[in-house]
Amino acid sequence: MFFPFLPGLQGNPIEECIEVECQRDEDCDRRERCNYLSKSCVPLCQQGGECAPRAECQARDHREFCTCPPPLEGDGYTHCEQREFRRKNISWSFLQHFHIPIPV
């Protein structure tokens, strides 16, 4: 015999039906994902989420998107590192014109 569940309930209908917050990511807010073990929605980007140290985390569509803020470079997920100054790409006259200190 089959007993259909009401929305938001799961379990064995003969023994006990328990209320669950989610069964899939789409049951949660777009900035959350479903924890399939606890059946609850959990916020993304908590304490940096899955991002590299110094990366910025943005939650959307049930996923975490990690980026490195300027002047850092990297993929945002594994590393964010300080950009190296490239002397050959910047003319000294440009630096002097804008009163930018010339690194030694």
N, C-alpha and C positions, 0 to 999 in steps of 0.2 A: 504494500500500500504506500502511496506517495503523498506526502503532506507538503504543499508549497509553503515557502516562507514569506512572511510579510517583508517588504523592503526594510533593510537595516538589521535584519535578524538572521542568525545562522545557528547551526548545531543540529542535534538530533531532536526532532519535534516530539518524539515520544517521551524523551527524558527532560530536555531543557532547551529552550531557545534563548540565545544571548544576543544582546544588542551590540552591534559593531558600528564604529564610526565610518569605516571604509573597507572595501574589498579590492579596490583598484585605485590607481592614482587619480583618475578622473572624478572620484567621489570627494576629493579634497579640493581646497582652494588651489589656485594655480601656483602659489608660492609655497606649497606643501607637497609632500608625497606620502603615500600610504605605507605604513610599516606593516608588512604582511604577517608578522608574528603577533603583534599586539592588536592588529586591526584598528589602528588609530592613525590619524593624520599628524605628521610631524613637520615642523617648519624647516625649510631649507636654509642654508647659509648660516647655521648656528656656529659660533666660534670659528668662523672661517670656512666651515664646510669641508669640502674635499679639495680646496684650493691650496696652492703653494703658500709658504710664509710670505707676507707682505702683498699678496694678491688681493684683489677686490672680488667679492662674490655677489652675483645677481641671481635671484631666483625667478624663474618664469617657466611656464608650461611644465611644471613638476620636475624641473631639472635645475642643476646649479651650473652657472656659466662663470668661469674664472678669467680675469684679465689682469695684466700688470699695469698699474698706474704709471704715468710718466713721472720721473725719467727712467723708470725701470723697464727692462725688456725681458721677454720670455713668453712661454705659452700659458702661464697663469695656473696650470695644473701641477707642473713638476718643479718650476723655478721662476723666480723674478729676480733679476740681477741689475745692478747699477750699470747704465750705459757707459762704455768707455769713450773717452774723448779721442776723437780722430783728427789729429793735426792736419793730415793731408787733405781732408775734406772741407776744411774751413780756412779761408784766407786770413792772414794776420791783419790785413787792413780792415776786414769786416769786424774782427774782434775789437780793434782799436777804435773804429768809427763809433761803435755802440758802447764804448767804455766797458768792455767785458774783460775781466782779469785774464791774463795769458798764463795758462798753467805751465809749470816748470817740470 
